[in-house]
Amino acid sequence: MSQGTILDTFIGNEDINGTIIEKFPDQPPNIVRVILETNVNSYTKNLTIHVNRDRIYTVYSGYRNGITYKGGIKYSQVSFEIDPSRTNVLFSFWKARNFGLLERITERNYSVSSIQGNTLVISWPNRNNSQQFLNPQNRHSPSNFGLSNSLI
């Protein structure tokens, strides 16, 4: 299993504690691919990526109309072209409450220079097992998901 470089680790907030963002330099210089890996068992998790005012992307895992959309250890992904006029990309992390509306948990800005040309694997554990992805053996690389090194 190939390992990337840790970009960020979340600690503290029980809804996102133990989340690891790992980057793998496998994309063209103007592209970023984001993979959300999670073990969904009860609540929807959502990530919105604000490239600029006109381009916002969403990565989703969870339930839709009470039925599991993604369950178990699963992943969802999105790729996007960076905006060279922007210095940062805003990532907003959301989670459903009791199968209801999504609530924003936190936001992080990542510099374009730190993420461009990479696949970012966001390993977001469940609240009842926040230590799950702290062990590198429990995290996956893009090749573990069977994804090629190119744009989707």
Secondary structure, 3 states (H helix, E strand, C coil): CCCCEEEEECCCCCCCCCCEEEEECCCCCCEEEEEEEEEECCCCEEEEEECCCCCEEEEEECEECCEECCCEEEEEEEEEECCCCCCEEEEEEEEECCCCCEEEEEEEEEEHHHHCCCEEEEEECCHHHCCHHHCHHHCCCHHHHCCCCCCC
